[in-house]
Amino acid sequence: MSPDAPALSDLPPLAVKAAAEVSARAEALIAFLGTLVDHDSPTEDRALTELVGDLLAAKAEALGAETSRDPQDRFADNRIARWRGGAAPDTPKVLLVGHFDTVYAAGATAQRPFTNRDGIITGPGCYDMKGGLAIGLFAIEALAAAAGGRPPLDITFIFNSDEEIGSPASREVILREAADHDLALVLEPGRPGPALTMTRKGVGIFELEVEGREAHAGAEPEKGLNAIVELARKTLEIAALNDLAAGTSVTPGVVEGGTKPYVVPGRARLSIDTRVPNAAEQARVEAGLAAAAAEGFAPGVTAKLSGRFHRPPMECSDAARAFLEVYRRTASALGYEIGAAESGGASDGNLTAAAGVPTLDGLGAQGGRAHSDEEYVETPSLEMKAQALAGFLAMLASPPSAV
């Protein structure tokens, strides 16, 4: 530890007490995570996922929150929990975001129930991201206990039900709530190190459809317009949009076309995955794809480009860096060194950051192997990340003279 590293005595009493309250609840935190994990919550099984939403809302209400639903038709209702009334006028309003859907099918928990052995927790969704949900709720509980009954700052917690498929139904409520807050904290899993996630790539999925004209490949090939050949040329043009040095990847991923070997193919289709680090690269890729679809085809061949960036890039603002420094110094004083990292994957942090709200992501559990049968959480990380979060929230609520 460097000589100028913060010590526990450098923290305001509220932060120290909040961290201690987390430790007193460490076993309860693990038990609550076990309850969440042992309830299946596949995104597209509304009935099962509703049960997990109910568990989260009930826990928030037990902690004094006012809860409401954001009704959905296809997916489980999003839940919103609010803690209000204890904040000084200049205290930041904080938005927590976490999803309770998982990628696992119904029955996964029966096959692989929650376990906690030798410092490792396993079970479907423990890492991505039910661990983060438990951390967030228990950090709030500890902070409220340290403050005498309720959190000393305004907190909103969105529990959304469709993040694993891109948050198509919860995007609106996340953006609406973000606009009314000063800071967004996303409880996705932590990065190795441990580290928070401060930048994420924007993600777009596009499809280019080319239509030519079918003909008999032997008798009248000259009457055909080969859609596969035209698409092949365009595939190389699209791949040239890659700029890996800049952090941009454009990946032609799936090609489909033709009907029979002896028929000049009249249709072909290309699916494209795009990842960009910033808004400028997003604009460049969008323009390049549009140009590829609009020109350069043989006479008589037509093309249609569809798709969009469903996750804008999450860029790290100066305000986010300032909040990160407070978080890291708080964690360091509590005995944890937590860094900052980037990710090529997306989360709801992409939405809050693109809306102009300073965003810290990766405040959830440490572990690995997300979306696999080997998913796991490092058990000690639950207390670590909950202490860091509770202490950080206490720092935000403390007057400068107390820090």
N, C-alpha and C positions, 0 to 999 in steps of 0.2 A: 504494500500500500504506500502511495507517495506521501510525503510529509504534509502536503496541503489537502489530502483527502479529508472529507468531512467526517466528523465523529458524531456519535449518538447525541452528545451534549449540544451539538450544533442545531439539532432539530427542535422545533417548538414542542412543548409538552404534549399537545394534542396528537402530534404525529407519533411520538414515542408510545403514548398510551394506546393509540389505535393499533399499532403493530403488536403490542402485548395482547390486546383483545383478540387479534387474529390467532395468535398462538394458543390462547385459551379455547379456541373453537376449531382447532386443526382437525381433530377427530370427527367432529360434526360436519366439517366441510367435506371430508372424504366420504362420509356416510351419505351425504346429500348427493354427491357425484355418483355414488353407486346406485342410488334410486333413479337418477336421470338415465344412466347408462342402461339399466335393466328395463327400461321402457323403450321399445322400438319407436323410431320416428322418421321413417322414410319420407322424403319430400312429398311424394305423390300419393301417400296413404293418409288422407285427411283425418280419418277417425283416430288412428293411432297417434298421429302427431299432435292432435288436439289435447290428448292426455298429458303430454309433456308440457305443452303450453299452460295447461291448468296447474301443473305442479309449480312451474315458475311463477305464475301469477299469485298462487297461494303463498309462496315463500315471500314474495315482495310485499304482499298485503300484511303478512305477519310482522314485517319490518316497518310497517307504518306507511307504506306507499298507497297512493290512489292508483288503481289500475283501470285500464280500458282496453277495448278490442278494436282492432282495425279489421273489419269483416272481409273475408275472402270467400270466393265460390269454389275454386279448384283446390286451393291449399288450406291448411289450418289457418285460423285467424292469427294475425300478428298481435302480440300483447305489448302494451305500453305501461310502464310503471313510473310514477312521478313522486319525488320527495320535494316538498316545498315548505317555505316559511321560516327557515332558520338562517338565511344568508344575509350578510352585510351587502349594501347596495353595489359595491365595486367588486364583489366576489364573482369569479367566472361561473357561468352556467355550463354544466357538463353533461354531455350526451354519451351514454354507454350504448354500444351496439353489439349484439351477439345473436347468432342463429341457432335454433334448436332442431333443425332438420339434419338428417345424416344421409349418406349415400347407400346405407345398408338396407336390404329388403326386410320385410316382415319375417320374424322368426330368427333373425341373427342373434338376438340376445339370448334366446333359448339355447342356441348352439355354443355361444361364447359369452357366458354371463360375466358380470363384473368380478374382477379379482384384484387383490392387493397383496402381493407377496414380494418380499426381499427388495422393497423400495421401488417396485414397478407395478403400476396399475394397467390392466388390460380390459378390453371390452369395446363393443362397437360405439364409435363416437366419443370415446373418453378424451381423445386428444383434439379432435376436430368436430365440434368444439365445446362439448359439454363441460369439460374442465374449466374453460374460460367463463362459462355461465356461473358455475359454482364459485369461482374466484371473485367475480364481480359482485355477486350477492353477499358473500361473506365479508368482503372488504367494506361494503356499505353497512352491514350489520355491526362490524367492529368499530367503524367510524362513529356510528350512531351511539353505540355504547360508551365510547370514549368521550363523546360530547354531551352525554347526559340524557340521551333518549332519541334524538333525531339527528340526521346529518346536518352540519352547519353550512351547507351550500345547496343550491338547487341542482338536483340530479334527475335526469330522465334516462330510463333504461328501455330500449327497444329490443324485444325478443321477436325475431322474424323467422318465418317458416319455410323460406324458399331460396336461401342463399346458394345452396349447392347446385342450383340450376340457373344461377345468375341474378337472383332477386327480381324477377320480372314483376311480381305483384307487390313487393315491399319497397321497391325503389321510391315510389311516390311519398310514402310516409317517412322514409329515412331522409329524403331531401327536405321535406316540409319541416321536420323536427330539427334538422341540422341548421336550417336558416335562423332558428330561434336560440341557438346555443353558441358559446364562445370557444368550445373545445370538444372534439369527438375522440372517444377512446374505444377502440375496437378490440374485442377480447378473443381474436383469433389466436391460434397457437403461437408461442414464441419461437423465434429463430434460434439456431444453435449458437452457443456462446456462453451464456444466454444473451439474446439481443431482441430489441423491439424491431418492428418493421416500419421503416420510415418512407420508403418509396416502393411502389408496385407498378408494374407495367399495365398499360391499357390493353384491353383484349377486344379484338373484333373477329367475327366470323362472317365470311362472305361466300357467295356462290356465283360463279360465272356460267351461264347457260348459252351454248352456241347452237344455232339452228342452220343447217345447210339443206341438202336435198338428197333423198335416197334414190338409188338407181341400182340396176343389176351390175354386180362387179365384173361379170364376164362379158355380157352382151352389150351393155350400154354404159360403161364407166364414165364416158365423157359427159353424160347427162346428169351426173351426180355432183354434189358439192359436199366434200368430205368434212364433216363437222369435227371429227377427231383430229385430223391434220391441222385444221384451223386452231383448235383448242391447244394442240401441242405447241404451236408457235407462241400462242399467248401465255402458256404456262411458263416458258422460258423468260418472256418479258416480265411477267409478274414476279418470278423468282429473283429477277435482277433488282427488285425493290429492296431486297435485304440490305441492311447495313449493320452487321453484327458489331462493328467497332462502336457504333452509336448506341447499341443496345436494341436495335430493331430487328425482328425476325418476321419474315413473310413466308409462310410454309404452304405450298400447294399439297394438300393432304390426301384427298380422295378424288379419283377420276372415274367417271362412268360414261359409257357411250356405246352406240352401235346395237345391232340386234343379232345379225348372223355374219359369219366370215365372208359370205358371198354377196353381201349387201353394202353398197357405199353408205356409211353411216350418216344419217340425217340429223342426229342430235348428239350432243356431248355436254358433260357437266363437270365442273371443277369446284371442289370445296377448298377454302383457303383460311388458314388460321393466321392472325396477325397479332404481334405483341410490340408495343411501342413504349418508350420511356417518358415521353413528354408530349405536350399538345402540338408542338411544331412537327414532330415526327408523325403524329397521327394525321395531321393535315397533309403532309407529303404523301403518305401511303394512300390516303383516301383519294387524292388527286391522281396518283399513279394508277390505281385500280380503275378509276373512272375513265381515264384516257385509254387504258388497255381494252376496255369494253366498248369504247366509242369509235375506234378507228383501226385501220390496218387489216381489215378482213378482205377476202376475195369478194368480187361483186356477187351479190345475191345472198351472201351469208349475213345473218343477223346475230346479235348478242344481247344478253340482258344480265346486268349485275344487280344482285340483291344482297342484303345483309347490312350490318352496321357495327360500330364499336359499342358493345353493350356495357363495357366497363371503361370509363375514361382513365387515363394514367393518373396515379396517385403521386403527385410531386411534393417534395418537402419544402414548405415555406419557412421564412425566417421566424414567424410566430411559432410554428411547430418545433423548430430547433430550440427555441427558448423554453417551451414547455418540456421538451425532451431533457434539457439540462437540469431542470428542477427535478424531474423524475429520477434521473440517473444519480444526482447528488443525494436525493432522499434514499434511494436503494443502497447507495454506497455507505451512507451513515448507518444503515441497518445491517450492513455486513455483506451486501450483494453487489457485485460488479456486473452491470447490465449494459451491453453495447447497443449499437444501431446497425441495421442491415437493410438490404434491398431484396426484393422478391420478384420473380417473373410471373408468379401467380397473382390472381386478383382476389379482392374481398369487398365488403361493403365500405371499407376505408377508401376505395377508389371513388365512391360516390360522395362521401363527406368532404374529402380533400378537393375534389373538382368543384364542389359547391362553394369553395373558398373558406372552409372551416379548418383551422389547424387540427391535424389528425395524428394521433399516435396509434399504431396498430401492433398486434403481437403481444398484447398484455395478458394472454392466456397461458395455459400450461406449457411446460417444456416436455418434449417427448419426441415421437416420430412415427413413421410408417402410416401416415394418414391414408384413408381410403383402402386399407388392406386388412387382411385377417390378423396381421401382426401389429396393428395400431397399439401404441402404449403411451403412458404418461409416467414421468419420473415423479414419484410420490412427493418427495421433499419440495418439488417446484410449486406445488399448490400453496403451501404456506409461504414460500418465498415470494411468489408473485402477488398473493393476496396482501401480504405485509407491505410490499412495495406500493401497491395500488392504494391501500388504505392510508399509508403515510403520505403519498403524493396528494391525495384528495385533502388530507388534513393540512398539507402545506398550502394548497390553493385557498383553503378557508381561513388561514391564519393571517392576521395583519402583519405587514412588513416588519414591525418592531418585534414580533415574536419569532421571526425566522432568523 
